[in-house]
Amino acid sequence: MDVGKDFKFVPQPDLAAFTKVPANAPLPSAGIWAPQPHPAPIQQPLEPSPGQPHPGTSAPPPPPPGTRAVAGQPAAGVQFAPDLGLLQDLLGTWEGNGFNVIWRPFNQQGSDHFLELNLTHECIEFHEIPGDIPNRGLLQGDISMRGLHYMQKISDAVTSNALHLEPGIWATVPATVDPLEPATIVRMASIPHGTSVLAQGVGIAGPGGPNIPNVSIAPFVVATPNVQPPFLETNLKSESPFRSPRDQMTGVTQGMIDNPNSHLMDAIANQNIKRTTQLNISSGPTPVAGGGVANTAFLLGEGEGRANAKATLVTASFWIETVGSAGGEPDFLQLQYSQTVMLEFAGLQWPHVSVATLRKLPAA
């Protein structure tokens, strides 16, 4: 990496206030909710995202106080992600289908849990936030982020009932020295039932398709994660009043319950994926120190072991794929994601897994 060639900083007085979105601007739209433990990287060879150091090298230092990075203007200085960086291809509207698995509390006689299974239809719209998003620094110089605002809408593909609405923001964060972090990406999401999520991570891009790992919906004991009690609801051969009725989960297979990510792998089994950009994020301290999950008082309950449905961790992978078309048709962009939200109640952690495969619609 040649910082003298790739980056430039110019004097900046005081950072201007955050650029306001005009009153008549379109509402945000887009979303992404998909759980899983820290995802595996996509196939090699890969290229570091803008501003991300190569393995074995340290993160570049930020600009001195009173300066800012200017994308696309090479000069001596530190690399900041140029404009939207790896988020650029998210701009626009995406539609497609997916699969949602959630263990939810059940306070009626006979069970403390219920397994809901939904085939889903989804629409996400992404719009660019005009201007820089300034962050003032005390331990180091100021930085500026760039970002997108989105709205995600998910409904049940069988019943057409609304399942999920999520406004939020994706942003690129330049490399910093205090804390020492490479260039990162961050997703800030608000869930109407009472949870806010800040999940941060890294992006990487390379040729070929994604390497999508398996993911499990098996609940486990909070204090001893290796203890996974068996649950009748996960076996479709068994009838259970504590699982979605069969007429509402037409198309759901045992393989999808055993590994929700198989729904993603089936969708791309016969595709020619030429290039993939992967975005890995987590609300936990890995891979980036920032992040967290906040819940309303109702979700938190009365305290340790007494939660109604406390979200404790969100991890997700998004794959932006360039898919080659047959018959002379142009290539198209496809978005896949897998997200796991850990819900805590009744002394267990219950994985809530959402996956989807969406296609970018032509610009109007």
KAHU-V115852 format. One record per residue. N is the residue number from 0. RES is the residue in one small letter. PHI is phi in whole degrees, -180 to 180 (NA if undefined). PSI is psi in whole degrees, -180 to 180 (* if undefined). OMEGA is omega in whole degrees, -180 to 180 (NA if undefined). Layout:
BEGIN
N_RES_PHI_PSI_OMEGA / N_RES_PHI_PSI_OMEGA
END
This chain:
BEGIN
0_m_NA_129_-179 / 1_d_-110_97_-177 / 2_v_-66_-29_178 / 3_g_-67_-25_-179 / 4_k_-92_-36_-167 / 5_d_-95_-18_-172 / 6_f_-136_157_178 / 7_k_-149_144_175 / 8_f_-122_139_179 / 9_v_-122_153_-179 / 10_p_-59_143_177 / 11_q_-137_127_176 / 12_p_-67_-127_175 / 13_d_-80_141_176 / 14_l_-64_135_179 / 15_a_-69_159_176 / 16_a_-61_155_-179 / 17_f_-55_132_-179 / 18_t_-62_126_-178 / 19_k_-81_144_175 / 20_v_-81_131_179 / 21_p_-55_149_-177 / 22_a_-61_-30_-178 / 23_n_-94_10_180 / 24_a_-68_151_179 / 25_p_-65_147_179 / 26_l_-65_151_177 / 27_p_-60_159_179 / 28_s_-167_132_176 / 29_a_147_164_177 / 30_g_-168_170_-180 / 31_i_-165_112_178 / 32_w_-134_111_179 / 33_a_-157_123_-173 / 34_p_-97_156_169 / 35_q_172_153_176 / 36_p_-60_175_-172 / 37_h_-49_118_-171 / 38_p_-72_158_177 / 39_a_-80_152_178 / 40_p_-71_160_178 / 41_i_-80_176_-173 / 42_q_-62_149_177 / 43_q_-86_163_-5 / 44_p_-77_153_-178 / 45_l_-128_159_179 / 46_e_-115_134_177 / 47_p_-61_149_176 / 48_s_-68_161_-179 / 49_p_-55_128_178 / 50_g_89_-8_-179 / 51_q_-92_127_-178 / 52_p_-70_155_174 / 53_h_-69_154_179 / 54_p_-53_137_179 / 55_g_88_-2_177 / 56_t_-116_159_-179 / 57_s_-89_161_179 / 58_a_-67_144_178 / 59_p_-68_149_180 / 60_p_-72_156_178 / 61_p_-77_171_179 / 62_p_-69_157_177 / 63_p_-64_159_-180 / 64_p_-54_141_178 / 65_g_87_7_178 / 66_t_-126_166_177 / 67_r_-143_157_179 / 68_a_-80_141_175 / 69_v_-119_116_-175 / 70_a_-64_138_172 / 71_g_78_11_179 / 72_q_-120_92_-175 / 73_p_-62_143_175 / 74_a_175_176_179 / 75_a_-65_144_178 / 76_g_148_-160_-176 / 77_v_-112_149_-177 / 78_q_-81_128_168 / 79_f_-113_149_-180 / 80_a_-57_127_-178 / 81_p_-72_118_179 / 82_d_51_-127_-177 / 83_l_-84_-9_178 / 84_g_56_-131_-177 / 85_l_-72_-6_177 / 86_l_-87_-8_-172 / 87_q_-54_-43_-175 / 88_d_-73_-10_178 / 89_l_-72_-23_-177 / 90_l_-53_132_178 / 91_g_120_-164_-177 / 92_t_-115_136_-179 / 93_w_-125_140_176 / 94_e_-137_150_178 / 95_g_173_-159_-174 / 96_n_-132_160_-178 / 97_g_-158_-161_-176 / 98_f_-145_134_-177 / 99_n_-125_131_178 / 100_v_-127_123_178 / 101_i_-143_129_167 / 102_w_-87_122_-180 / 103_r_-123_153_180 / 104_p_-61_149_-179 / 105_f_-141_109_-173 / 106_n_-100_23_176 / 107_q_-99_169_-174 / 108_q_-63_137_173 / 109_g_108_-22_-178 / 110_s_-163_151_174 / 111_d_-102_5_-177 / 112_h_-145_160_178 / 113_f_-144_135_-180 / 114_l_-100_114_178 / 115_e_-102_131_-179 / 116_l_-125_126_-178 / 117_n_-136_129_159 / 118_l_-78_140_-169 / 119_t_-125_156_167 / 120_h_-118_141_-170 / 121_e_-141_146_172 / 122_c_-136_132_176 / 123_i_-130_134_176 / 124_e_-121_132_178 / 125_f_-117_135_176 / 126_h_-130_142_180 / 127_e_-73_138_173 / 128_i_-80_121_-176 / 129_p_-70_130_176 / 130_g_87_177_-180 / 131_d_-77_157_173 / 132_i_-114_96_-173 / 133_p_-77_141_171 / 134_n_-124_123_179 / 135_r_-87_140_-178 / 136_g_-114_148_173 / 137_l_-109_-45_-180 / 138_l_-77_-18_175 / 139_q_-152_180_-178 / 140_g_-69_167_180 / 141_d_-64_154_174 / 142_i_-129_162_175 / 143_s_-129_134_177 / 144_m_-104_163_170 / 145_r_-127_151_-174 / 146_g_-160_-179_179 / 147_l_-128_146_167 / 148_h_-110_150_-173 / 149_y_-143_163_169 / 150_m_-135_128_179 / 151_q_-113_132_178 / 152_k_-129_126_-178 / 153_i_-127_134_177 / 154_s_-130_162_177 / 155_d_-74_126_-177 / 156_a_-71_-19_-179 / 157_v_-93_-48_-175 / 158_t_-97_-15_-175 / 159_s_69_8_178 / 160_n_-70_142_177 / 161_a_-67_137_-180 / 162_l_-117_-35_-170 / 163_h_-155_139_174 / 164_l_-136_126_-175 / 165_e_-141_108_168 / 166_p_-87_149_180 / 167_g_-174_-173_-177 / 168_i_-138_138_165 / 169_w_-111_141_-180 / 170_a_-145_152_171 / 171_t_-96_138_-179 / 172_v_-119_125_-179 / 173_p_-69_163_177 / 174_a_-62_146_180 / 175_t_-133_161_177 / 176_v_-110_-17_178 / 177_d_-142_85_12 / 178_p_-81_160_180 / 179_l_-80_101_-179 / 180_e_-140_146_174 / 181_p_-74_-180_173 / 182_a_-61_135_-175 / 183_t_-131_175_173 / 184_i_-123_153_-179 / 185_v_-141_141_176 / 186_r_-120_128_180 / 187_m_-118_115_-171 / 188_a_-128_147_178 / 189_s_-122_123_-177 / 190_i_-107_123_-171 / 191_p_-56_-28_-177 / 192_h_-74_-5_172 / 193_g_125_26_180 / 194_t_-130_136_173 / 195_s_-118_140_-174 / 196_v_-128_135_169 / 197_l_-123_111_-177 / 198_a_-121_128_-175 / 199_q_-124_154_-180 / 200_g_-176_-153_-174 / 201_v_-131_158_177 / 202_g_-120_154_179 / 203_i_-152_150_-177 / 204_a_-135_151_179 / 205_g_-173_171_-180 / 206_p_-72_158_176 / 207_g_88_-179_-177 / 208_g_-89_175_-178 / 209_p_-79_156_171 / 210_n_-105_96_-173 / 211_i_-93_119_-178 / 212_p_-78_166_173 / 213_n_-74_157_177 / 214_v_-141_144_-175 / 215_s_-112_148_175 / 216_i_-105_11_-175 / 217_a_-68_121_175 / 218_p_-68_158_179 / 219_f_-145_159_-179 / 220_v_-69_133_-176 / 221_v_-55_-48_-175 / 222_a_-77_-23_-178 / 223_t_-135_87_-175 / 224_p_-56_-24_-179 / 225_n_-76_-12_179 / 226_v_-91_112_-178 / 227_q_-122_95_-180 / 228_p_-61_146_178 / 229_p_-75_148_179 / 230_f_-132_124_-179 / 231_l_-59_-31_-174 / 232_e_-64_-21_-178 / 233_t_-81_-5_-179 / 234_n_-106_109_-177 / 235_l_-67_-18_178 / 236_k_-74_-17_-180 / 237_s_-101_138_176 / 238_e_-82_144_178 / 239_s_-152_134_175 / 240_p_-77_-4_-176 / 241_f_-110_36_177 / 242_r_-146_156_179 / 243_s_-51_140_178 / 244_p_-64_150_-174 / 245_r_-61_-34_-178 / 246_d_-72_-9_178 / 247_q_-103_0_179 / 248_m_-130_40_174 / 249_t_-59_128_-179 / 250_g_98_-12_177 / 251_v_-79_130_-178 / 252_t_-113_164_177 / 253_q_-62_-36_179 / 254_g_-62_-36_179 / 255_m_-68_-36_178 / 256_i_-71_-41_179 / 257_d_-64_-34_-179 / 258_n_-153_91_-178 / 259_p_-54_-28_180 / 260_n_-69_-13_176 / 261_s_-63_-25_177 / 262_h_-64_-37_177 / 263_l_-71_-44_-177 / 264_m_-66_-36_177 / 265_d_-64_-35_-177 / 266_a_-67_-27_-176 / 267_i_-111_8_-173 / 268_a_-57_-36_-177 / 269_n_-112_20_-179 / 270_q_-96_153_174 / 271_n_-102_92_-179 / 272_i_-91_116_-173 / 273_k_-86_-32_-175 / 274_r_-155_147_-179 / 275_t_-136_134_169 / 276_t_-108_124_-178 / 277_q_-111_134_177 / 278_l_-118_115_179 / 279_n_-108_125_-179 / 280_i_-136_156_179 / 281_s_-152_145_175 / 282_s_-83_-7_180 / 283_g_-87_-177_-176 / 284_p_-77_-1_179 / 285_t_-125_132_9 / 286_p_-91_-3_-179 / 287_v_-126_145_-173 / 288_a_-65_-27_-178 / 289_g_-78_175_175 / 290_g_115_167_178 / 291_g_165_171_179 / 292_v_-129_132_177 / 293_a_-119_139_-178 / 294_n_-126_154_174 / 295_t_-70_165_-179 / 296_a_-59_-39_-180 / 297_f_-60_-45_-179 / 298_l_-66_-36_-179 / 299_l_-71_-29_-178 / 300_g_70_-148_-174 / 301_e_-93_0_178 / 302_g_131_-159_-174 / 303_e_-54_122_179 / 304_g_77_4_-175 / 305_r_-123_23_-175 / 306_a_-73_146_170 / 307_n_-74_-49_176 / 308_a_-171_78_-175 / 309_k_-86_120_172 / 310_a_-76_127_-176 / 311_t_-114_-26_-176 / 312_l_-156_139_175 / 313_v_-126_125_173 / 314_t_-129_145_-178 / 315_a_-156_152_169 / 316_s_-125_136_173 / 317_f_-120_136_178 / 318_w_-120_116_175 / 319_i_-97_114_-169 / 320_e_-116_135_171 / 321_t_-93_114_-173 / 322_v_-106_128_177 / 323_g_-78_132_180 / 324_s_-96_154_178 / 325_a_-94_164_174 / 326_g_71_27_176 / 327_g_81_2_178 / 328_e_-73_152_-180 / 329_p_-70_154_174 / 330_d_-62_158_177 / 331_f_-136_162_179 / 332_l_-97_138_-179 / 333_q_-130_140_179 / 334_l_-118_123_173 / 335_q_-119_147_176 / 336_y_-147_155_173 / 337_s_-138_124_-177 / 338_q_-131_139_175 / 339_t_-122_125_173 / 340_v_-111_124_178 / 341_m_-88_121_177 / 342_l_-106_135_-179 / 343_e_-112_124_169 / 344_f_-164_158_179 / 345_a_55_32_176 / 346_g_77_7_-179 / 347_l_-125_159_168 / 348_q_-101_126_-175 / 349_w_-115_113_-179 / 350_p_-70_127_173 / 351_h_-108_109_-172 / 352_v_-111_132_176 / 353_s_-129_134_178 / 354_v_-136_155_177 / 355_a_-162_155_173 / 356_t_-125_117_-174 / 357_l_-122_150_178 / 358_r_-115_138_180 / 359_k_-74_129_-179 / 360_l_-82_149_176 / 361_p_-59_145_178 / 362_a_-63_141_-179 / 363_a_-70_*_NA
END
